[in-house]
């Protein structure tokens, strides 16, 4: 890491601590007795997680970040100048990212990665990528695990219109020396990572019963809850402030400051997510097709986008299609998402990004793809 980035860290850290306290009420424990060289792994629930994790560490970290931020033009120049992140293209095996991480670690940097690969939709830590244990083993350095609690309620992935202030806390879970890691198998390393980073937001909330206050608590919930819990119609919900209403059946429900759903048979978003899984799997069994009228597809190479086509976007049991571009499901190596309205995927022919309109959700297509590709929805914990 460059000297200027270490200097920025020392200057900015106190300012970020104050910012996070006033924005979220964030509390944290300062890291102590750290090894000289380590990989830091954390769970992932908010766009602010690099800051939430970073303030616990007096010395600078290199972050692994989603490739799409490199296409933020002017904003990325600022981020790169200060943090020099290691880019990871979602929806790929990320071999180049692993090489860059190992190079940084062997050069003496400490590297932070959000091991789930994506934020949680339902408040439960996503399964850790199986290759993570192999990466940690190959690094021949120490492992530090870190957990943030309360992030799901402070800034749900599905939400829009501001963050919520409530109980939000971060601290180290455990430290494993390089010697400890050398004695473990890859499977053992993966087990401790999954155990240390696992967080069920609703289980924690049942203990603390914390309030998360905001002005637009339910806004954009329809990007996750893409079926009406009353009539079962797809994409018939519309949110406003703390209320969600179905324009098909006319029924409505509320999302309260405790993260609960009032006026619906679904108790909360964790229950809702399980219900969505069952609905999507049933649709897959019946060979249902999901589509939206407006989307665009680009290729991405060396952080440069090239437009391919736009028009109707469809996923069914055989193909993914956007405008004039058609890709067989069997040819897709992996598919992921960033944010609520973008999908990324890789095939032998390249790396693609699909931008959806804001009247639909990346989640419904992501879940249906998994159901057709794997026979189940496997990349979430339920």
C-alpha positions, 0 to 999 in steps of 0.5 A: 500500500502506498504511503499516501494511502496510509496517511489518508487512513490516519487522517480520515479514520477519526472523521469516519468514526464521527460520521458513522456515529451520527448517521447510524449510532454505530459502535465498535471495538478497536482491534487489538493484538493483531498479527503482522499480516492477515486476511480480514473476512466480514459479513456484508449487509450495507454499502457502508460496510467498508467504513463500518469494518475499517474504523476498528483498525488503526492501520490501513486495509486493502479492500476487495470490491465489486468490479462495477465500481471501477465504472463510476468514472470520476468517483472511482478515481477518488476511491482508487486514489485513497483505497486502491481496491482490488477488483472482483468481477461478480458472476465469475471465478475471479481467478485474477482477484485471487492472484492480486490478493495473494500478491498484496498479502505477500507484499505486506498489505492486510486485505479485507474481503466480504466473503459472501460476495454480495449483500444479504436480501433476508438478513441471514449471512449468505453461504461463503464461497467454497473457494474462500478456504483455499484462498486463506490456506494459500495465503499462508498468513493469519485470518481475522474474522469480523462481524457486523450486527444490525446492518440489515435493519439499518440499510436493507438491500431492498430499501431506498430513501435513506438509512435507519438509525438503530443498534449497529455494532461491529467487532472482531469475532476471532483471530487465527494465526498463520500457524493455526491456518497451516494445520487446518484443512480447507474444509475446516477453514470454510467451517470456521468462516461460515460459523464466525460470520453467520448472522441471523438479523431476526434472531438477534433482533428477537433478543435486543428488540431494537428500533430502527427509525426512518422516514421511508421504512418500506420504500422499494420493498417490492424489489424483494417481495415481488409477489403479493402475499395476499393474492400472489400476483407478481409485481403488483405491490407499491410502497409508500413510506411505511406501507405496501399496497397491492394494486391488484387486490387492494390489500396493504400491510406495514413495515415497522421500526422493529423490521416486522410486517404488520397486517400480513401472514408473513411475519417478517422479511425472513419469512417472506424470503422463504415464501418467495423461494417456495413460489419460485421453485413451484414456478420452475417446476411448471416451466414458468418464464419471467420477463420484463419489457425493458432492459439492456445488455452490455459486455464488460472488458477491462472495466469498459462497457460495450453496448450489445442490445436492449429490449425485452429481458427473459429467463426460462428453463432454457435461455436468458435473452435480452433484446437480440442477445440469447444465451443458453442457461447451460452456457452460463458459468455463474450469475450474480447481481449488484444492487437491485436492478443489475445482473452480471454473468460470465460465459466462455464468450465473456462477461456481461451486465444486464441493467433492468428497469426500476419497475422490476427486480434483479432478485426474481431473475436471480432466484429463477436462474438458480432454480433452473440451473441448479434445481434449487435456490442454493446461494442463500441461507434460509 
